[in-house]
Amino acid sequence: MLTVALLVITYLIISTFILGMSNPEQKRLRLFFISINCIVILWEAFPFFKPIHSNTLKILYDWSPLLFLPLLHKETELLASAFNKIYYDEKLIHFEKKYFEWVLNFHHNNRANSLFLSEFLHLCYLSFFILIYGVPLFFYLRQEFIPFYECQFVILLLLFSCYITHSIIPAYGPRNIFEKIKDHRSHGFFFRLTHKLLQDGSTPGTAFPSGHTGVSSAVLLTTWHLHTPLFYYILPFGIGLIISTIYGRFHYVIDMIFGFLYALIVFFVATSLMPYYS
């Protein structure tokens, strides 16, 4: 529990430092998120000074890092423009053309335009939220608290690493640059739902690396390590989510590659800290 709290506190100190030296024209919003960060730091530091005896408070404390994620994700809008307001899409597209031209041709020619495939992959893309909250809940309901904390640590470290990278290498991603999918796939329910959610809730500049690929890969590695039957249950959706990042034109190939590399690093860090989760 305290290992996860230390991770959250460390990230919030870093993000607060970044916010403190950026976006002078967004002073009010910047101060709002700095205030939120300070409040969360105090909340996460609470058990270091006084043990939590209330079961209700303990449950709330256990889940608070994941519950804070929507707010911390919104904060990345400021982080992504912290150091450099120049977005790196031009360089990433150049890399894509040089090494993955077949992917650009795939998009240009609208290959694999099956409605069923599109709906399944967009459903997999939405399973991102199930991986973040459902997998930890699985362990929590079984009262397997060490796997719960490890799984939570993996998800948080992966996302926090992505958030900090967004402040260094901001990129819009192909969803905002490439031609939109306008064939019969665009009428699918999960297609429309996914793109509606992204239109309303996505944050500019957060394409590199792919947090979706990272979370999916990291959770698959962690469940394979902790609970093999659960790994096989979520495997089709995890792989589908990774494929959907390219198929749906949400990320460049290099975003996906680095998302997977981040997941590998995070997994090895998390497993090396196993004695500290109790």
C-alpha positions as CSV (number, residue, x, y, z in Angstrom):
1,M,0.0,0.0,0.0
2,L,2.7,2.5,1.0
3,T,4.8,1.6,-2.1
4,V,1.9,2.7,-4.3
5,A,1.5,5.9,-2.2
6,L,5.2,6.7,-2.6
7,L,4.8,6.3,-6.4
8,V,1.9,8.7,-6.5
9,I,3.6,11.2,-4.3
10,T,6.8,11.1,-6.4
11,Y,4.9,11.6,-9.6
12,L,2.8,14.5,-8.2
13,I,6.0,16.2,-7.0
14,I,7.5,15.9,-10.5
15,S,4.3,17.1,-12.2
16,T,3.8,20.0,-9.8
17,F,7.4,21.1,-10.6
18,I,6.6,20.9,-14.3
19,L,3.4,22.9,-13.8
20,G,5.2,25.5,-11.8
21,M,7.6,26.4,-14.6
22,S,5.1,26.2,-17.5
23,N,2.1,27.8,-19.2
24,P,2.2,31.3,-17.7
25,E,-0.8,32.3,-19.8
26,Q,-2.9,29.6,-18.1
27,K,-2.1,30.7,-14.6
28,R,-5.5,30.0,-13.0
29,L,-5.8,26.5,-14.4
30,R,-2.2,25.8,-13.5
31,L,-2.7,26.9,-9.9
32,F,-5.9,24.8,-9.8
33,F,-4.0,21.6,-10.7
34,I,-1.0,22.5,-8.4
35,S,-3.5,22.8,-5.5
36,I,-5.1,19.5,-6.4
37,N,-1.7,17.9,-6.5
38,C,-0.8,19.2,-3.1
39,I,-4.1,17.9,-1.6
40,V,-3.6,14.5,-3.1
41,I,0.0,14.4,-1.8
42,L,-1.3,15.1,1.7
43,W,-3.9,12.4,1.4
44,E,-1.5,9.8,0.1
45,A,1.0,10.7,2.9
46,F,-1.6,10.3,5.6
47,P,-0.8,6.6,6.5
48,F,2.9,7.4,6.9
49,F,2.0,9.5,10.0
50,K,-1.1,7.7,11.3
51,P,-2.3,4.1,10.6
52,I,-5.7,3.7,9.0
53,H,-8.0,1.6,11.2
54,S,-11.4,2.3,9.6
55,N,-12.2,-0.4,6.9
56,T,-14.2,2.2,4.9
57,L,-11.3,4.7,5.0
58,K,-8.9,1.9,4.1
59,I,-10.9,0.8,1.0
60,L,-11.2,4.5,-0.1
61,Y,-7.4,4.9,0.4
62,D,-6.6,1.7,-1.5
63,W,-8.6,2.8,-4.5
64,S,-7.9,6.5,-4.5
65,P,-4.9,6.4,-6.8
66,L,-6.9,4.8,-9.5
67,L,-9.9,7.1,-8.8
68,F,-7.7,10.1,-9.2
69,L,-6.6,9.0,-12.7
70,P,-9.2,10.9,-14.7
71,L,-8.2,14.2,-13.0
72,L,-4.5,13.5,-13.4
73,H,-5.1,12.6,-17.1
74,K,-6.8,16.0,-17.6
75,E,-3.7,17.6,-16.1
76,T,-1.6,16.3,-19.0
77,E,-3.2,18.9,-21.2
78,L,-0.9,21.4,-19.4
79,L,2.0,19.0,-19.1
80,A,2.0,18.4,-22.9
81,S,2.6,22.1,-23.5
82,A,5.0,22.6,-20.6
83,F,8.4,22.7,-22.2
84,N,7.7,22.8,-25.9
85,K,4.7,24.0,-27.9
86,I,6.1,22.4,-31.0
87,Y,4.4,19.1,-31.6
88,Y,6.5,16.2,-33.0
89,D,3.9,14.8,-35.4
90,E,5.9,15.8,-38.5
91,K,9.0,13.9,-37.3
92,L,6.9,10.9,-36.3
93,I,5.1,10.8,-39.6
94,H,8.5,11.0,-41.4
95,F,9.6,8.0,-39.3
96,E,6.4,6.2,-40.3
97,K,6.9,6.9,-44.0
98,K,10.5,5.6,-43.8
99,Y,10.0,2.4,-41.9
100,F,6.2,1.6,-41.9
101,E,4.9,2.9,-45.2
102,W,2.8,-0.2,-45.5
103,V,0.7,1.1,-42.5
104,L,0.1,4.4,-44.3
105,N,-0.9,2.4,-47.4
106,F,-3.2,0.3,-45.3
107,H,-5.0,3.4,-44.0
108,H,-5.0,5.1,-47.5
109,N,-6.6,2.1,-49.2
110,N,-9.0,1.4,-46.3
111,R,-7.9,-2.2,-46.0
112,A,-9.6,-4.7,-43.6
113,N,-12.8,-2.6,-43.7
114,S,-15.0,-5.4,-42.2
115,L,-17.7,-3.9,-40.0
116,F,-17.5,-6.9,-37.6
117,L,-13.7,-6.5,-37.3
118,S,-14.0,-2.8,-36.8
119,E,-16.6,-3.2,-34.1
120,F,-14.6,-5.8,-32.2
121,L,-11.4,-3.8,-32.3
122,H,-13.2,-0.6,-31.1
123,L,-14.8,-2.6,-28.3
124,C,-11.3,-3.8,-27.4
125,Y,-10.2,-0.1,-27.4
126,L,-12.9,0.7,-24.9
127,S,-11.8,-2.3,-22.7
128,F,-8.9,0.0,-21.7
129,F,-11.0,1.1,-18.7
130,I,-11.8,-2.5,-17.8
131,L,-8.1,-3.3,-17.7
132,I,-7.4,-0.3,-15.5
133,Y,-10.3,-0.9,-13.0
134,G,-11.6,-4.4,-13.6
135,V,-8.3,-6.3,-13.2
136,P,-7.4,-4.7,-9.8
137,L,-11.0,-5.2,-8.7
138,F,-10.7,-8.9,-9.5
139,F,-7.8,-9.3,-7.0
140,Y,-9.4,-6.9,-4.4
141,L,-12.7,-8.9,-4.3
142,R,-10.7,-12.1,-3.8
143,Q,-8.8,-10.3,-0.9
144,E,-5.5,-10.9,-2.7
145,F,-4.1,-7.6,-1.7
146,I,-0.5,-8.0,-2.7
147,P,-1.5,-8.8,-6.3
148,F,-3.9,-5.9,-6.1
149,Y,-1.1,-3.5,-5.1
150,E,1.3,-4.9,-7.7
151,C,-1.3,-4.5,-10.5
152,Q,-2.1,-1.0,-9.3
153,F,1.6,-0.1,-9.2
154,V,2.1,-1.4,-12.7
155,I,-0.8,0.6,-14.1
156,L,0.1,3.8,-12.3
157,L,3.9,3.6,-13.1
158,L,3.1,3.0,-16.8
159,L,0.6,5.9,-17.0
160,F,2.8,8.3,-15.0
161,S,5.8,7.5,-17.2
162,C,3.6,8.3,-20.3
163,Y,2.4,11.5,-18.8
164,I,5.9,12.8,-18.1
165,T,7.0,11.8,-21.6
166,H,4.0,13.8,-23.1
167,S,5.6,16.9,-21.5
168,I,8.8,16.2,-23.4
169,I,7.6,14.8,-26.7
170,P,4.1,16.1,-27.3
171,A,2.3,14.7,-30.4
172,Y,-1.3,15.0,-31.6
173,G,-1.4,11.5,-33.1
174,P,-2.9,10.4,-36.5
175,R,-6.5,10.7,-35.2
176,N,-6.2,14.5,-35.5
177,I,-4.1,14.5,-38.8
178,F,-4.9,11.4,-41.0
179,E,-8.0,11.2,-43.1
180,K,-11.0,10.1,-41.0
181,I,-12.6,6.7,-41.5
182,K,-15.8,7.5,-43.5
183,D,-16.9,4.2,-45.0
184,H,-19.5,1.8,-43.6
185,R,-17.4,1.2,-40.5
186,S,-18.2,4.7,-39.2
187,H,-21.8,3.7,-38.7
188,G,-20.9,1.0,-36.1
189,F,-22.1,1.4,-32.5
190,F,-18.7,0.9,-30.9
191,F,-17.0,2.9,-33.6
192,R,-19.2,5.9,-32.9
193,L,-19.1,5.5,-29.1
194,T,-15.3,5.3,-29.1
195,H,-14.8,8.3,-31.3
196,K,-17.4,10.3,-29.3
197,L,-15.6,9.6,-26.1
198,L,-12.3,10.6,-27.6
199,Q,-13.8,13.7,-29.1
200,D,-15.1,14.8,-25.7
201,G,-12.4,13.5,-23.4
202,S,-9.1,13.1,-25.2
203,T,-6.2,15.4,-24.4
204,P,-4.1,17.1,-27.2
205,G,-0.4,16.1,-27.3
206,T,-0.7,12.7,-25.5
207,A,-0.1,10.3,-28.4
208,F,3.5,9.4,-27.8
209,P,3.9,6.8,-26.3
210,S,0.6,4.9,-26.6
211,G,-0.7,4.6,-23.0
212,H,-3.4,2.2,-24.4
213,T,-0.7,-0.2,-25.7
214,G,1.4,0.3,-22.6
215,V,-1.5,-0.5,-20.1
216,S,-2.7,-3.4,-22.2
217,S,0.8,-4.9,-22.5
218,A,1.6,-4.3,-18.8
219,V,-1.6,-5.7,-17.5
220,L,-1.2,-8.8,-19.7
221,L,2.3,-9.4,-18.4
222,T,1.2,-8.8,-14.8
223,T,-1.8,-11.2,-15.0
224,W,0.4,-13.8,-16.8
225,H,2.7,-13.5,-13.8
226,L,0.0,-13.4,-11.1
227,H,-3.0,-15.3,-12.3
228,T,-2.7,-17.3,-15.5
229,P,-6.5,-18.1,-16.0
230,L,-7.3,-14.4,-15.8
231,F,-4.5,-13.7,-18.3
232,Y,-6.2,-16.0,-20.9
233,Y,-9.6,-14.5,-20.3
234,I,-8.4,-10.9,-21.0
235,L,-5.8,-11.9,-23.7
236,P,-8.2,-11.5,-26.8
237,F,-9.2,-8.0,-25.6
238,G,-5.7,-7.0,-24.7
239,I,-4.3,-8.0,-28.1
240,G,-7.3,-6.4,-29.8
241,L,-6.7,-3.2,-27.9
242,I,-3.1,-3.0,-29.1
243,I,-4.1,-3.7,-32.7
244,S,-6.9,-1.1,-32.5
245,T,-4.5,1.7,-31.7
246,I,-3.2,1.4,-35.3
247,Y,-6.4,0.1,-37.0
248,G,-8.5,3.0,-35.6
249,R,-5.8,5.6,-36.5
250,F,-5.4,6.6,-32.9
251,H,-1.6,6.2,-32.8
252,Y,1.5,5.9,-34.9
253,V,3.4,2.6,-35.0
254,I,6.3,4.1,-33.0
255,D,3.7,5.1,-30.3
256,M,2.7,1.5,-30.1
257,I,6.3,0.2,-30.0
258,F,7.3,2.6,-27.2
259,G,4.1,1.8,-25.3
260,F,5.2,-1.9,-25.3
261,L,8.8,-1.0,-24.3
262,Y,7.5,1.1,-21.4
263,A,5.3,-1.9,-20.4
264,L,8.3,-4.2,-20.3
265,I,10.3,-1.9,-18.2
266,V,7.4,-1.2,-15.8
267,F,6.7,-4.9,-15.4
268,F,10.3,-5.7,-14.5
269,V,10.4,-2.8,-12.0
270,A,7.1,-3.9,-10.4
271,T,8.1,-7.6,-10.0
272,S,11.4,-6.6,-8.5
273,L,9.5,-4.6,-5.8
274,M,7.2,-7.5,-4.8
275,P,8.6,-7.8,-1.2
276,Y,7.5,-4.2,-0.6
277,Y,3.8,-4.5,-1.5
278,S,2.7,-6.0,1.8
